[in-house]
Amino acid sequence: MRYSEEEKVEVNNEFLKMVVRMEFNLVEFNFISGIFDTCLNLNEKVEEYIEKQSGE
């Protein structure tokens, strides 16, 4: 998937919102997030931005 860095941040945020609403257990969450991380391919800069944003 070819998303811009801004789109990757938006997609990641929406994914996390959906996961919270679905109330997955830890095993299900790890499975789903592993697939998601593989498909989205976030680079370090985007990951740091997302972490900083979620901490606010």
Buried (B, 14 or more C-beta within 10 A) or exposed (E): EEBEEEEBBEBBEEBBEEBEEEEBEEEEBEEBBEEBEEEBEBEEEBBEBBEEEEEE
